[in-house]
Structures are given as C-alpha cells and as structure tokens.
Amino acid sequence: MRLNKFMAAAGVASRRRCDDFITAGRVRVNGQIVTKLGVRIDETSDKVEFDGIQICLIKSHIYIVMNKPTGFVTTVSDPYKRKKVLDLIPIEERIFPVGRLDYDTSGLLLLTNDGELANLLIHPRYKIKKTYHVLLDRLVKPVAIYYFQNGINLDGRTTAPCKLSEIRIIDNRSFMEIIIAEGQNRQIRRMFEYLGYTVVKLHRIGFGPLKLTELGSGEWRYLSPAEIENLMDFKKNIINQVQN
C-alpha cells in the first residue's frame, strides 16, 4: 500500500495533505524518516509514525458535521497557535477536517477519519459543488453575475463557471448565493475583490450532498445513519463516474 493511502486510511488526513506531511519530514517508517512520495509499505508489518506517534488502520469511520465559527483554523496543527476547529470536538478518536474554510469564513465543515472519502471530496478532478451565502459591502451590479458565470482571471488562471444569484438586499447591500465546483485559495473573496466588491461575511451552507441545518455557530453533531448512507452513495457515484 502507498504510504499516503495508509496514512489517510489511518485517519491522519486526506492523501494530498498526507503528501505534504511526508515531504515535510514528519513521517517515519520503521524508525526512518521518509520524505519521498510514492513509497510503498507493508501495512501488516511496517511501523509508521506521524509526528512521533504510531498510526494504525482505522476499523470504523466517524463522520461529523460542524457549523464552523469565524476565528478558527481548519488544520490539525497551527504554527501560529491559533484556535483550531478540532479544539471544539472533545473526542478521543483521531479525525481531521475535509478541505478548508478560511479563518474568517464560517459554515458547514465535515470532519472524519475516512481518508478515501476526504480525497474524493477535495480532489479538483471531481468538481464537488460547494454552496455559500455571501454578504457584500454594497449592491451588486448585473455584470458581476456575468463574470462569475463566465470565469474570472486569478493569477493567470480563469476560474470555472459559478452560479451567482442575489437572494435579497440587506441595508443597501447584496446578500448573495454562490455555487462553485473548485476551491482556489480564498477564491470567492478574491473574485469579488477583482470586481471591486468586499466580502463582509462568507458562510458555507452546502458541501456535496451535505447541508447545514439546525446547528448554531461552533456546534457539531455526528451524521445520522441516513446521511451517512447518502454520503456513501455519493461516494460510489463519484467512483463510478471515474471508472466509466
């Protein structure tokens, strides 16, 4: 088994994030630091350590949804000692956030120890849809919707088409809904900044098949059996699309 796949199956993080941990020198196999990607291990006999702690394959998966508050980072560790979303979930099992929400962005966040699912949900090739509510600093002009639908150049790359619509007006400011299927760094804020707007609030309400309901800021819960079944069906559909 590839080392990054083993780490993901052990609940460390997604495969892509595990690659970062490997190249950073945070992983040992049988006592030796491994920094090369693509290394294969024997998952039945090799000893794998992450940050000095031995990791093992997960026997059962955990799925948690949170309404992330602003002022928290969605990383397992933070060199600046900022508050982490994991600090809000006092459970013994190792879990990790699926993807990232910015420090000043709130809303739906999935946390799990299912590395395979996490990899499917955040990998750019699968184009998983994410839905956000956005409050701008002023009223939006119709031309902005055109730009979102046709792409905006960010750092020499044109963004994929987005669905943007105005829900209502609050104090002479536009309250919008946006659906995107990619996730460049601070993409939504940068797209609006490109058009001359400032994002006052950004809140995610949907991620793939998951919807944010009945959770106050900072609250979390385990997914229901029906939600997990729906998530697994969603996962199977992605895999089938790739294979076909």
Secondary structure, DSSP 8 states (H G I E B T S, - for coil): -BHHHHHHHTTS--HHHHHHHHHTT-EEETTEE---TT-B--TTT--EEETTEE----SS--EEEEEE-TT-B-SS--TT---BGGGG---SS--EESS---TT-EEEEEEES-HHHHHHHH-GGG---EEEEEEESS---HHHHHHHHH--EETTEE----EEEEEEEETTEEEEEEEES---TTHHHHHHHHTT--EEEEEEEEETTEE--S--TT-EEE--HHHHHHHHHHHHHHHHHHH-
